[in-house]
């Protein structure tokens, strides 16, 4: 049997298994938990949502900052760099996000992040991978890294939501994946309720790179769930850049409105 024929058979078998899986375990809407037809997942980057719940999701559309993706209130539809990124450029080179952190998407993320299991994380991660494919050329030299959670916080939660998301992204983009190159050495308090400066101070020096040789000269895809001010992502990007990363691109499920980095 030739290598090409073997590859064809493996592809057909993989397609068969996917079809069988969809038959036995049909997709469930992340918003209302109703069983949905696989065809309705074709838009919104494959996100599992029923037609009704889709209407309650806000897509991040122009105008927004071309660096940190903060949405602008301006009616001018042209995206441009925001004043904060212009005055003090963040350590990350770009932040990408398909949705706004509000409404239905806010409820979905909170359910995933603070629920007892991360069962919706794989679907959200796959969606992020599909979205990423539309935004940039995927280079096999890129390195996929989940934004680390402190061990104590992970123990309290029962799982690491960014790790689950990153694994879902990897299933789509097939990039090298490392979860051990960056660690969170400070168990910072929740960022909720803190203003911009307080958030910056709260996460200052919270991350450490464990193997600089694996980071040096690499383009890093940093995965997180939500960007509110971007302070946590920026602090992690700072550690990566100081370790020699050539570029750090952050990708999140949703971007919050309001004061941002």
Secondary structure, DSSP 8 states (H G I E B T S, - for coil): --HHHHHHHHHHHHHHHHHHHHHHS--B-TTT--B--GGGGSSGGG----HHHHTT--B--SSBBTTT--B---S----B--HHHHHS--SSSEEEEEEESSHHHHHHHHHHHHSS--TTHHHHHHHHHHHHHHHS---TT-EEEE----HHHHHHHSS-HHHHHHHHHHHHH--EE-SSSEEE-S-----TT--HHHHHHHTTT-EEES-HHHHTT-EEEEEEEEESSSHHHHHHHHHHHHTT-SEEEEEEEEE--SS--
